[in-house]
Amino acid sequence: MTPTTTGREKLVSALAHREGAIPLDMGATAVTGMHISCVAALRQHFGLESGPVKVLDPYQMLGTIEEDLMQALGVDTAGVSSPINMFGFENKDWKEWRTPWGQTVLIGGDFQIDETGDSIFVSPCGDRTAPPSGVMSKSGYFFDTIMRQQPIDWNNLNVEDNLEEFGPISEYVLESVKEQVARICGTGRGIVVNVGGTAFGDIAIVPAPFLKHPKGIRDISEWYMATATNRDFVHAIFSRQLEIALANLQKIYQSLGDEIDVVNLCGTDFGTQTSTFCSPKTFRELWFPYYKQMNDWVHTHTKWIITFFVYRYPVFFVIISLTRHQQAFSPSKKGG
């Protein structure tokens, strides 16, 4: 590697398993992001312009890593995501908000909260008439999802109820993705695209904090039990989700081609704090077929590199069998 090697070149080289400099990713995905308090502290450390940090992901309270901080840290990647965040409103029309720990930040204009006692409740889609979908303790630093499970009729389950959040990528979101990619192209950084809708059974997505009135199996405990007791139903959800995801991947490729370096397909946690929640055998039977089909499509039609962020090694080693030489896997955990 020469001193003039770009971040993009470092990223592609490393993920092709060639010797050389190790690329640094900080903030390109929801699992490599940085809390707003840390962003502010680093800006102060490097003597950068002070001011409120923009909240990119209000769910985890991840902050935007601006260009000056990226340069100071030597970040080699840049992320591309939907402009709509985990609570269902857009990151635009910024307004100031003072966090419980006393930090003034900028957050999307549709961020609507109510404070009751020691808790802060956030409304999905900025709609205060809908039941709140997230809660933060005033002694906390991020939001937890509120379970809004409706009564379940186990004899009349409807697959479409658990597919409300999965659908064709809109022209609005696609244009946003194209604009983000165009901005990054001139920086020399590797482009990491977070497609959305490609993680099967991601437990951050299942409760749907971005929907006003989610239907289907949304409670975390009920969902995990359903993977054992109602596996045919879960297969039906995953099968339809795969169809939608493949159509969206094709649409993104038609618009951007191989300007994308890395596509982040999976952030599903396959473990608890202390162990896996399913066996490698269960993973092979329930998850493996859908990820394999999606990976095969990417390898057949694009030059994109695939990343998975997984947790717990027994399942991780099963996932390795999905790989080809250009794929990348990161044993990881949200918030860990």
Buried (B, 14 or more C-beta within 10 A) or exposed (E): EEEEBBBBBBBBBBBEEEEEBEBBBBBBBBBBBBBBBBBBBBBEEEEBEEEBBBBBBBBBBBBBBBEEBBEBBEBBBBBBBBBBBBBBBBBEEBEEBEBBEEBEBBBBBBBBBEEEEEBBBBBBBBBEEBEBBBBBBEEBBBBBBBBBBEEBEEEEBEBEBBBEBBEEBEEEBBEBBBEBBEEBEEBBBBBBBBBBBBBBBBBBBBBBBBBBEBBBBBBBEBBBEBBEEBEEBBBBBBBBBBEBBBEBBEBBBEBBEEBBBBBBBBBBBBBEEEEBBBEBEBBBEBBBBBBEBBBEBBBEEBEBBBBBBBBBEBBBEBBEEBBEEBBBBBBBBBEE
